[in-house]
Amino acid sequence: MTKKKGFAGMDAERQREIASKGGRAAHEKGTAHEFTSEEAREAGRKGGQTAHGRGTAHRFTSEEARAAGRKGGRKPRGA
């Protein structure tokens, strides 16, 4: 087995730390990608399909579903 080197060989916490710095720098510089609502919707759809396919999707209890429904019906903050 080949030992992983560089970024791939780092522990997950260190990888997150480095990636986070890169994301912050991109936003400060103005070069970070900002999702349109359509892109975000598509990404969420794909993620949901993957999670359901793997059996890792969150299963709402009836109380959670009611709370989400009540919350979704509220007026948006910026409106």
C-alpha positions as CSV (number, residue, x, y, z in Angstrom):
1,M,0.0,0.0,0.0
2,T,1.3,3.5,-0.9
3,K,1.3,6.1,1.8
4,K,-0.6,9.2,0.9
5,K,1.5,12.4,0.6
6,G,0.8,16.1,0.9
7,F,-2.8,17.2,1.3
8,A,-4.2,13.7,1.0
9,G,-2.0,12.5,3.8
10,M,-3.1,15.1,6.3
11,D,-5.7,14.4,8.9
12,A,-9.3,15.6,8.1
13,E,-9.2,18.5,10.6
14,R,-6.0,19.9,9.0
15,Q,-7.5,19.5,5.5
16,R,-10.6,21.4,6.6
17,E,-8.5,24.2,8.2
18,I,-6.5,24.7,4.9
19,A,-9.6,24.5,2.7
20,S,-11.4,27.0,4.9
21,K,-8.5,29.5,4.6
22,G,-8.7,29.1,0.8
23,G,-12.4,29.8,0.8
24,R,-12.1,32.9,2.9
25,A,-9.3,34.2,0.7
26,A,-11.3,33.7,-2.4
27,H,-14.3,35.6,-1.0
28,E,-12.1,38.5,0.2
29,K,-10.5,38.6,-3.3
30,G,-13.9,38.4,-5.0
31,T,-13.1,35.3,-7.0
32,A,-15.2,32.8,-5.0
33,H,-18.1,31.1,-6.9
34,E,-21.4,32.3,-5.7
35,F,-24.3,30.0,-6.5
36,T,-27.4,31.2,-8.3
37,S,-30.7,29.9,-6.8
38,E,-31.0,27.5,-9.7
39,E,-27.4,26.1,-9.2
40,A,-28.1,25.8,-5.4
41,R,-31.4,24.0,-6.1
42,E,-29.7,21.5,-8.5
43,A,-26.9,20.8,-6.0
44,G,-29.4,20.2,-3.2
45,R,-31.4,17.9,-5.5
46,K,-28.3,15.8,-6.4
47,G,-27.2,15.7,-2.7
48,G,-30.7,14.5,-1.7
49,Q,-30.7,11.8,-4.4
50,T,-27.3,10.6,-3.3
51,A,-28.2,10.5,0.4
52,H,-31.4,8.6,-0.3
53,G,-29.6,6.2,-2.6
54,R,-27.0,5.4,0.2
55,G,-29.7,5.3,2.9
56,T,-28.1,8.2,4.8
57,A,-30.8,10.8,4.2
58,H,-32.4,12.3,7.3
59,R,-35.8,10.9,8.1
60,F,-38.1,13.5,9.6
61,T,-40.3,12.6,12.5
62,S,-43.9,14.0,12.3
63,E,-43.0,16.7,14.8
64,E,-39.9,17.8,12.8
65,A,-42.0,17.9,9.6
66,R,-44.7,20.0,11.3
67,A,-42.0,22.4,12.6
68,A,-40.4,22.7,9.1
69,G,-43.8,23.3,7.5
70,R,-44.6,26.1,10.0
71,K,-41.1,27.7,9.5
72,G,-41.4,27.5,5.7
73,G,-44.7,29.3,5.7
74,R,-43.2,32.4,7.5
75,K,-42.4,35.6,5.7
76,P,-38.7,35.8,4.6
77,R,-36.5,38.1,6.8
78,G,-35.6,40.4,4.0
79,A,-39.1,40.9,2.7
